[in-house]
Amino acid sequence: LKRVERGFEGEWAKHFRCTERGKAASQSTRVCKSHQSFVSSDLAKMAGKEQGKKEIFTYEAPWDIYGMSWGVRPDKRFRLAVGSFIEEYSNKVMILQLDEQKGEFQESAVFDHPYPTTKMMWMPDKVGNRPDILATTGDYLRLWEVNYSGDGGGSRGTGCNVQLMKLLNNNKNSEFCAPLTSFDWNDTDPSIIGTSSIDTTCTIWNVETGQAKTQLIAHDKEVYDIAFACGTEVFASVGADGSVRLFDLRSLEHSTIIYESAPPPDSSPLLRLAWNKQDTNYLATFVMDSSALVILDIRVPSIPVAELHGHDQSVNALAWAPHSHCHICSAGDDSQALIWDLQALPRAIEDPILAYKARGPVNQLQWSMAQPDWVAIGFGQSMQILRV
């Protein structure tokens, strides 16, 4: 495979592990019907390459990158927010905008953030008629309002001003707080955010009033991630007790354990969770220090419908394709980002269909909802967006 452009670390490769397993080289070019959506875009990209279109854009930050989020608004193409990972109180959040003519990222704003952001998300406003808001978690859930003056009046950069809009705290009687590990912004009703915490709880917030709608003890140990299904009522969480738990806001008296990494007390923590928004029967998660991605079908609890073994080291991040019911991307310490086609389920999935090799361990991964041809990864001080 030819490289996209000289000097880049690599590109999405479509032969990867076949040759490692001694298969004939010709097998690397096989394409089944389930790959058609990617293949058609590949043909378009090949034409684009001939015209000199770049397939990879890189931004180098002055600090290690951890938090990352694609913009959703249609009037802000190629906008991302990234957060620093600095082991001290004072951290940074930067808003970046790709200048498509120059082919480089411009810094629209940089602002201070207490502690590293454990997660950040733009308001899921697909139309662009709501306030432009970025949410972050760390010690608390914070909402930041972003305004574009058009006159370069931002914190630093090109015309973007960021102000703290709300700080949401459900423990006002104590000077101490339990750090928030993650959150999810509800796609159906953007007034709802769910947060997860090391204090074993999940909290559902009304961000318009700044009040907690409900707070529940979700796990026996720390909760590491939370994700809404389609709609406003059902969400799932994972945590240090090694379980995936399903909740319904209409009936919080009980929850359903749909998967455990191992029978207690031998269970290992589950770190991240993602819900397939195109087919909400499917969830994905992974175990701490594991190289496998676990795919769950909530109609068949307890037993994974698939385990994807493509990484050589620990998986760190995952993201479902926002435009497809059967594609998912994973990234890990082996510096790889892998895209998998799950259309053959429940048959075994042996290999990913696309692979990208970064310059270092990938700790962050986001698939753009507004521009589903693009995936963003973070490794070290680098952020790259890759055309799929």
ABEGO torsion letter per residue (X at the ends): XBBABBGBAEBBBAAEAAAAAGBBAAAAABBBAAAAAAAAAAAAAAAAAAAGBBABBBBBBABBBABBBBBABAABBGBBBBBBBBBBABBBBBBBBBBAAAGBBBBABBBBBBEBBABBBBBBBAAGABBBBBBBBBABBBBBBBBBAGAGABABEBGBBBBBABBBBABAABABBBBBABBBBBAABAABBBBBBAAGBBBBBBAAAGBBABBBBABABBBABBBBBBEAABBBBBBAAGBBBBBBAABAABBBBABBABBOAABBBBABBBBBAABAABBBBBBBGBABBBBBBAABBGBBABBBBABABBBABBBBBAABAABBBBBBAAGBBBBBBAAAOABBBABBABBBBBABBBABBBBBAABAABBBBBBEABBBBBBX
